[in-house]
């Protein structure tokens, strides 16, 4: 059994030690944090800020909160009640902000607050989650006339949950009102997919709320806020030194990406990391903060033939240095290794010195996976010498692989060539794909008039 707690407890986040005094001065402190963040992010560059614009809704009375609790048969966590009555009834908050009490009624059905035992808990296992998702998508839940089975299982998943906001798409902010995570924030994907269980941030509502604006004010990158480790550089390095598992160390390193610039002490620390599994993360951090020292470590990885790490972090290298490693990456492309060839191809595509002549042998080798060959054809199409290999592209256009044909067609269309060979190939494809709207839509851009009858 895989205990989700060992993977996700606290989301790797720093939980504040101080006990909050939920009084008017603290409410004013939170409002001032929101105002300061708005001043820092005047152009709303922070993800989701254009939605809430750092505005808090007017507070509601305790009677309105109690009415909501009675209506939904639940007790709201103390910190959340304090926020609604003393700070704001929704508005400014992480990602797209927080729902008001009125909006909560739209996004929360009454099934969350039934007598079902809490499902989202710190002892939830991946196996239990996957079984629940399997039950949800079982044939019994997919009937066209009766959704009772689906509703019943979804109600079991959402027992004790209050949806208070969104990250966009299908990702929600959940405030737990029951169970081990009561008062804390959990993230979920309401598409309910296997191997993607709810994420326990371990942060109480006000910790989650307050630290979000503190991160903005400090100028830190808040991408994936709540998922990654918070804390100062010194706190993170100390935590790394105490961590025993690679997974925990990796989470701690992810927290360092938040900072615009790392200190020299931190850079030296990164240089000294010896865990190979963390090479990719540490080199990306070095690229971001000290490119020369990062390139030295990158070259060391090349010499040690640590190809997975090289390939993972190569595209994070600043553009002006990529041509210097073109030949090395080309060697990896043709090497007998199990690394991701697609990532290598995209790196080569980033290089201004790329040549179709260097890639054609890979693209034509049928022993390579079709997905990789398609990417190779795409990269060849962006090269200056692409028309030197027109015959190869025509063969792909007429070949049995649909996606190779599609990619080769788009590459030739982009050249705007009107050679007789290409015009004949375009006519052949027009007839071959007479019932394919996608291919024909592309062919409409060819320098030729087709018979549409």
Secondary structure, 3 states (H helix, E strand, C coil): CCEHHHHHHHHHCCCCCCCCCCCHHHHHHHHHHHHHHHHHCCCCCCCCHHHHCCCECCCCCHHHHHHHHHHHCCCCCHHHHHHHHHHCCCECCCCCCECCHHHHHHHCCHHHHCCCCCCCCCCCEHHHHHHHHHHHCCHHHCCCCCCHHHHHHHHHHCCCEEEEEEEECCEEEEEECCCCCCCEEEEEECCCCCCCCCEEEEEEHHHHHHHHHHHHHCCCCCCCCCCCCCCCHHHHHHHHHHCCCHHHHHHHHHHHCCCCCCCHHHHHHHHCCCCHHHHHHHHHHHHHHCHHHHHHHHHHHHHCCCHHHHHHHHCCCCHHHHHHHHHHHHHHHHCCCCCCHHHHHHHHHHCCCCCHHHHHHHHHCCCCCHHHHHHHHHHHHCCCCHHHHHHHHHHHHCCCCHHHHHHHHHHHHHHCCCCHHHHHHHHHHHHHCCCCHHHHHHHCCCCCCCCCC
